[in-house]
Amino acid sequence: MLRKILIAIIIAILSLIIFLLIFGGCIGGRTLSKKQIIQLMLDNEELLNKAVAEIDSLDEYVSVVANTKFRPIDGVDFKGLYTGGIVDGETGRKIYTEKPLDSSVLYELLKDGKIAKIGIRRADPTLGKTNQLQFACKHRRAGWDRYTGFYYSKDDEPILFEGYKWNNPEPKGNGWAMEGRNYYYTEKITDYWYYYEMIFNNK
Protein backbone atom coordinates (compact mmCIF):
# COMPACT_ATOMS: atom_id res chain seq x y z
CA MET A 1 0.00 0.00 0.00
CA LEU A 2 2.76 2.42 1.00
CA ARG A 3 4.66 1.57 -2.16
CA LYS A 4 1.62 2.39 -4.31
CA ILE A 5 1.22 5.76 -2.57
CA LEU A 6 4.92 6.59 -3.11
CA ILE A 7 4.67 5.63 -6.78
CA ALA A 8 1.56 7.80 -7.17
CA ILE A 9 3.33 10.76 -5.52
CA ILE A 10 6.40 10.33 -7.73
CA ILE A 11 4.23 10.16 -10.87
CA ALA A 12 2.33 13.27 -9.77
CA ILE A 13 5.58 15.19 -9.14
CA LEU A 14 7.06 14.11 -12.48
CA SER A 15 3.87 15.08 -14.29
CA LEU A 16 3.94 18.50 -12.64
CA ILE A 17 7.60 19.00 -13.60
CA ILE A 18 6.91 18.02 -17.23
CA PHE A 19 3.88 20.33 -17.35
CA LEU A 20 5.89 23.27 -15.97
CA LEU A 21 8.73 22.65 -18.41
CA ILE A 22 6.39 22.54 -21.40
CA PHE A 23 4.14 25.41 -20.31
CA GLY A 24 6.98 27.53 -19.00
CA GLY A 25 8.98 26.90 -22.15
CA CYS A 26 6.11 28.05 -24.33
CA ILE A 27 5.58 31.23 -22.37
CA GLY A 28 9.23 32.00 -21.77
CA GLY A 29 10.19 31.24 -25.34
CA ARG A 30 7.69 33.75 -26.66
CA THR A 31 8.50 36.68 -24.41
CA LEU A 32 11.50 38.63 -23.17
CA SER A 33 11.67 40.39 -19.82
CA LYS A 34 12.04 44.16 -19.57
CA LYS A 35 15.69 43.74 -18.61
CA GLN A 36 16.33 41.45 -21.61
CA ILE A 37 14.61 43.85 -24.02
CA ILE A 38 16.65 46.83 -22.79
CA GLN A 39 19.86 44.80 -23.04
CA LEU A 40 18.89 43.68 -26.54
CA MET A 41 18.59 47.32 -27.56
CA LEU A 42 21.89 48.32 -25.97
CA ASP A 43 23.76 45.34 -27.43
CA ASN A 44 22.58 46.31 -30.92
CA GLU A 45 22.68 50.10 -30.64
CA GLU A 46 25.10 50.60 -33.53
CA LEU A 47 23.11 48.27 -35.78
CA LEU A 48 19.83 49.89 -34.76
CA ASN A 49 21.06 53.36 -35.61
CA LYS A 50 22.03 52.07 -39.07
CA ALA A 51 18.55 50.52 -39.35
CA VAL A 52 16.98 53.95 -38.85
CA ALA A 53 18.73 55.17 -42.00
CA GLU A 54 17.82 52.02 -43.96
CA ILE A 55 14.15 52.32 -43.01
CA ASP A 56 14.13 55.97 -44.08
CA SER A 57 15.05 54.76 -47.57
CA LEU A 58 12.02 52.43 -47.84
CA ASP A 59 8.93 53.43 -49.81
CA GLU A 60 6.50 55.70 -47.97
CA TYR A 61 3.71 53.12 -47.98
CA VAL A 62 5.72 50.55 -46.01
CA SER A 63 4.38 50.17 -42.47
CA VAL A 64 5.98 46.93 -41.28
CA VAL A 65 9.11 44.85 -41.85
CA ALA A 66 9.28 41.31 -40.46
CA ASN A 67 10.66 37.82 -41.04
CA THR A 68 8.28 35.17 -42.39
CA LYS A 69 10.34 32.45 -40.71
CA PHE A 70 8.95 33.65 -37.36
CA ARG A 71 5.78 35.41 -38.57
CA PRO A 72 4.22 33.25 -41.33
CA ILE A 73 1.68 34.85 -43.67
CA ASP A 74 -1.27 32.91 -45.09
CA GLY A 75 -0.77 32.20 -48.75
CA VAL A 76 2.87 33.35 -48.76
CA ASP A 77 5.46 30.60 -49.09
CA PHE A 78 8.75 32.54 -49.12
CA LYS A 79 11.03 32.48 -46.09
CA GLY A 80 12.71 35.80 -45.50
CA LEU A 81 11.97 39.44 -44.86
CA TYR A 82 8.77 41.03 -46.03
CA THR A 83 7.50 44.57 -46.09
CA GLY A 84 3.87 45.49 -45.93
CA GLY A 85 1.62 48.51 -46.18
CA ILE A 86 -1.62 49.90 -47.49
CA VAL A 87 -1.46 50.65 -51.20
CA ASP A 88 -3.86 52.62 -53.37
CA GLY A 89 -5.84 50.41 -55.70
CA GLU A 90 -9.18 48.80 -56.23
CA THR A 91 -9.10 46.82 -53.00
CA GLY A 92 -6.95 49.05 -50.79
CA ARG A 93 -5.82 45.89 -49.00
CA LYS A 94 -2.59 45.55 -47.08
CA ILE A 95 -0.12 43.68 -49.25
CA TYR A 96 3.08 41.92 -48.34
CA THR A 97 6.06 41.78 -50.63
CA GLU A 98 9.24 39.76 -50.45
CA LYS A 99 12.35 41.91 -50.17
CA PRO A 100 15.88 40.67 -50.99
CA LEU A 101 17.37 42.06 -47.78
CA ASP A 102 19.43 39.08 -46.61
CA SER A 103 22.60 41.17 -46.32
CA SER A 104 20.88 44.24 -44.90
CA VAL A 105 20.92 45.71 -41.41
CA LEU A 106 17.24 44.81 -41.05
CA TYR A 107 17.94 41.16 -41.76
CA GLU A 108 20.62 41.11 -39.05
CA LEU A 109 18.13 42.50 -36.54
CA LEU A 110 15.26 40.17 -37.48
CA LYS A 111 17.04 36.92 -38.33
CA ASP A 112 16.84 35.30 -34.87
CA GLY A 113 13.25 36.22 -34.03
CA LYS A 114 13.95 38.18 -30.83
CA ILE A 115 12.54 41.21 -32.59
CA ALA A 116 9.24 40.02 -34.06
CA LYS A 117 8.66 42.95 -36.37
CA ILE A 118 9.50 46.58 -37.00
CA GLY A 119 6.48 48.90 -37.15
CA ILE A 120 7.05 52.10 -39.11
CA ARG A 121 4.90 55.02 -37.98
CA ARG A 122 5.21 58.17 -40.05
CA ALA A 123 4.17 61.64 -38.92
CA ASP A 124 0.49 62.39 -39.61
CA PRO A 125 -0.73 65.55 -37.84
CA THR A 126 -4.37 64.83 -38.79
CA LEU A 127 -4.23 61.61 -36.71
CA GLY A 128 -2.00 63.07 -34.01
CA LYS A 129 0.85 60.75 -34.97
CA THR A 130 4.57 61.40 -35.02
CA ASN A 131 7.61 59.54 -36.37
CA GLN A 132 8.27 56.32 -34.48
CA LEU A 133 10.07 53.07 -35.30
CA GLN A 134 8.63 50.36 -33.07
CA PHE A 135 10.77 47.25 -32.59
CA ALA A 136 8.22 44.80 -31.25
CA CYS A 137 9.13 41.71 -29.25
CA LYS A 138 6.72 38.79 -29.15
CA HIS A 139 3.61 39.31 -27.06
CA ARG A 140 1.63 37.18 -24.65
CA ARG A 141 -2.09 36.50 -24.38
CA ALA A 142 -3.82 35.49 -21.15
CA GLY A 143 -7.13 37.35 -20.95
CA TRP A 144 -5.11 40.42 -21.93
CA ASP A 145 -2.62 41.25 -24.65
CA ARG A 146 0.80 42.46 -23.52
CA TYR A 147 3.00 44.03 -26.17
CA THR A 148 6.61 44.88 -25.32
CA GLY A 149 9.66 46.18 -27.12
CA PHE A 150 11.52 49.38 -27.74
CA TYR A 151 11.23 52.28 -30.14
CA TYR A 152 13.14 55.08 -31.80
CA SER A 153 11.77 58.57 -31.23
CA LYS A 154 13.02 61.04 -33.82
CA ASP A 155 12.28 63.97 -31.49
CA ASP A 156 13.72 62.12 -28.47
CA GLU A 157 10.42 62.35 -26.59
CA PRO A 158 8.20 59.63 -25.09
CA ILE A 159 5.52 58.50 -27.55
CA LEU A 160 2.32 56.53 -27.04
CA PHE A 161 1.72 53.09 -28.58
CA GLU A 162 1.82 53.05 -32.40
CA GLY A 163 3.16 56.56 -32.83
CA TYR A 164 0.54 58.75 -31.15
CA LYS A 165 1.94 61.98 -29.73
CA TRP A 166 1.77 62.23 -25.95
CA ASN A 167 0.89 65.59 -24.46
CA ASN A 168 1.97 66.03 -20.82
CA PRO A 169 2.88 62.39 -20.06
CA GLU A 170 2.44 61.41 -16.42
CA PRO A 171 5.76 60.46 -14.74
CA LYS A 172 5.91 57.04 -13.10
CA GLY A 173 9.00 55.32 -11.69
CA ASN A 174 11.83 55.77 -14.17
CA GLY A 175 9.52 56.67 -17.03
CA TRP A 176 5.95 57.63 -17.89
CA ALA A 177 2.64 55.77 -17.71
CA MET A 178 -0.95 56.00 -18.87
CA GLU A 179 -3.34 54.01 -16.71
CA GLY A 180 -6.97 53.04 -17.04
CA ARG A 181 -8.71 50.00 -18.54
CA ASN A 182 -5.58 49.59 -20.64
CA TYR A 183 -2.06 50.32 -19.44
CA TYR A 184 0.92 51.85 -21.20
CA TYR A 185 4.41 52.46 -19.85
CA THR A 186 7.56 53.79 -21.49
CA GLU A 187 11.05 54.49 -20.21
CA LYS A 188 14.08 56.11 -21.79
CA ILE A 189 16.98 53.72 -22.42
CA THR A 190 19.45 56.04 -24.12
CA ASP A 191 19.27 59.02 -26.50
CA TYR A 192 16.35 58.54 -28.92
CA TRP A 193 15.62 54.98 -27.72
CA TYR A 194 12.81 53.96 -25.32
CA TYR A 195 11.44 50.76 -23.79
CA TYR A 196 7.66 50.28 -23.92
CA GLU A 197 4.93 47.92 -22.79
CA MET A 198 1.25 48.10 -23.69
CA ILE A 199 -1.36 45.96 -21.97
CA PHE A 200 -4.86 45.65 -23.45
CA ASN A 201 -7.42 44.27 -21.00
CA ASN A 202 -9.73 41.94 -22.95
CA LYS A 203 -11.97 41.00 -20.03
C-alpha positions in Angstrom: 0.0 0.0 0.0 2.8 2.4 1.0 4.7 1.6 -2.2 1.6 2.4 -4.3 1.2 5.8 -2.6 4.9 6.6 -3.1 4.7 5.6 -6.8 1.6 7.8 -7.2 3.3 10.8 -5.5 6.4 10.3 -7.7 4.2 10.2 -10.9 2.3 13.3 -9.8 5.6 15.2 -9.1 7.1 14.1 -12.5 3.9 15.1 -14.3 3.9 18.5 -12.6 7.6 19.0 -13.6 6.9 18.0 -17.2 3.9 20.3 -17.3 5.9 23.3 -16.0 8.7 22.7 -18.4 6.4 22.5 -21.4 4.1 25.4 -20.3 7.0 27.5 -19.0 9.0 26.9 -22.1 6.1 28.1 -24.3 5.6 31.2 -22.4 9.2 32.0 -21.8 10.2 31.2 -25.3 7.7 33.7 -26.7 8.5 36.7 -24.4 11.5 38.6 -23.2 11.7 40.4 -19.8 12.0 44.2 -19.6 15.7 43.7 -18.6 16.3 41.5 -21.6 14.6 43.9 -24.0 16.6 46.8 -22.8 19.9 44.8 -23.0 18.9 43.7 -26.5 18.6 47.3 -27.6 21.9 48.3 -26.0 23.8 45.3 -27.4 22.6 46.3 -30.9 22.7 50.1 -30.6 25.1 50.6 -33.5 23.1 48.3 -35.8 19.8 49.9 -34.8 21.1 53.4 -35.6 22.0 52.1 -39.1 18.5 50.5 -39.3 17.0 53.9 -38.9 18.7 55.2 -42.0 17.8 52.0 -44.0 14.1 52.3 -43.0 14.1 56.0 -44.1 15.0 54.8 -47.6 12.0 52.4 -47.8 8.9 53.4 -49.8 6.5 55.7 -48.0 3.7 53.1 -48.0 5.7 50.5 -46.0 4.4 50.2 -42.5 6.0 46.9 -41.3 9.1 44.9 -41.8 9.3 41.3 -40.5 10.7 37.8 -41.0 8.3 35.2 -42.4 10.3 32.5 -40.7 9.0 33.7 -37.4 5.8 35.4 -38.6 4.2 33.3 -41.3 1.7 34.9 -43.7 -1.3 32.9 -45.1 -0.8 32.2 -48.8 2.9 33.3 -48.8 5.5 30.6 -49.1 8.8 32.5 -49.1 11.0 32.5 -46.1 12.7 35.8 -45.5 12.0 39.4 -44.9 8.8 41.0 -46.0 7.5 44.6 -46.1 3.9 45.5 -45.9 1.6 48.5 -46.2 -1.6 49.9 -47.5 -1.5 50.7 -51.2 -3.9 52.6 -53.4 -5.8 50.4 -55.7 -9.2 48.8 -56.2 -9.1 46.8 -53.0 -7.0 49.1 -50.8 -5.8 45.9 -49.0 -2.6 45.6 -47.1 -0.1 43.7 -49.3 3.1 41.9 -48.3 6.1 41.8 -50.6 9.2 39.8 -50.5 12.4 41.9 -50.2 15.9 40.7 -51.0 17.4 42.1 -47.8 19.4 39.1 -46.6 22.6 41.2 -46.3 20.9 44.2 -44.9 20.9 45.7 -41.4 17.2 44.8 -41.1 17.9 41.2 -41.8 20.6 41.1 -39.0 18.1 42.5 -36.5 15.3 40.2 -37.5 17.0 36.9 -38.3 16.8 35.3 -34.9 13.3 36.2 -34.0 13.9 38.2 -30.8 12.5 41.2 -32.6 9.2 40.0 -34.1 8.7 43.0 -36.4 9.5 46.6 -37.0 6.5 48.9 -37.1 7.0 52.1 -39.1 4.9 55.0 -38.0 5.2 58.2 -40.0 4.2 61.6 -38.9 0.5 62.4 -39.6 -0.7 65.6 -37.8 -4.4 64.8 -38.8 -4.2 61.6 -36.7 -2.0 63.1 -34.0 0.8 60.8 -35.0 4.6 61.4 -35.0 7.6 59.5 -36.4 8.3 56.3 -34.5 10.1 53.1 -35.3 8.6 50.4 -33.1 10.8 47.2 -32.6 8.2 44.8 -31.3 9.1 41.7 -29.3 6.7 38.8 -29.1 3.6 39.3 -27.1 1.6 37.2 -24.6 -2.1 36.5 -24.4 -3.8 35.5 -21.1 -7.1 37.3 -20.9 -5.1 40.4 -21.9 -2.6 41.3 -24.7 0.8 42.5 -23.5 3.0 44.0 -26.2 6.6 44.9 -25.3 9.7 46.2 -27.1 11.5 49.4 -27.7 11.2 52.3 -30.1 13.1 55.1 -31.8 11.8 58.6 -31.2 13.0 61.0 -33.8 12.3 64.0 -31.5 13.7 62.1 -28.5 10.4 62.4 -26.6 8.2 59.6 -25.1 5.5 58.5 -27.5 2.3 56.5 -27.0 1.7 53.1 -28.6 1.8 53.1 -32.4 3.2 56.6 -32.8 0.5 58.8 -31.2 1.9 62.0 -29.7 1.8 62.2 -25.9 0.9 65.6 -24.5 2.0 66.0 -20.8 2.9 62.4 -20.1 2.4 61.4 -16.4 5.8 60.5 -14.7 5.9 57.0 -13.1 9.0 55.3 -11.7 11.8 55.8 -14.2 9.5 56.7 -17.0 6.0 57.6 -17.9 2.6 55.8 -17.7 -1.0 56.0 -18.9 -3.3 54.0 -16.7 -7.0 53.0 -17.0 -8.7 50.0 -18.5 -5.6 49.6 -20.6 -2.1 50.3 -19.4 0.9 51.8 -21.2 4.4 52.5 -19.8 7.6 53.8 -21.5 11.1 54.5 -20.2 14.1 56.1 -21.8 17.0 53.7 -22.4 19.4 56.0 -24.1 19.3 59.0 -26.5 16.3 58.5 -28.9 15.6 55.0 -27.7 12.8 54.0 -25.3 11.4 50.8 -23.8 7.7 50.3 -23.9 4.9 47.9 -22.8 1.3 48.1 -23.7 -1.4 46.0 -22.0 -4.9 45.7 -23.4 -7.4 44.3 -21.0 -9.7 41.9 -22.9 -12.0 41.0 -20.0 
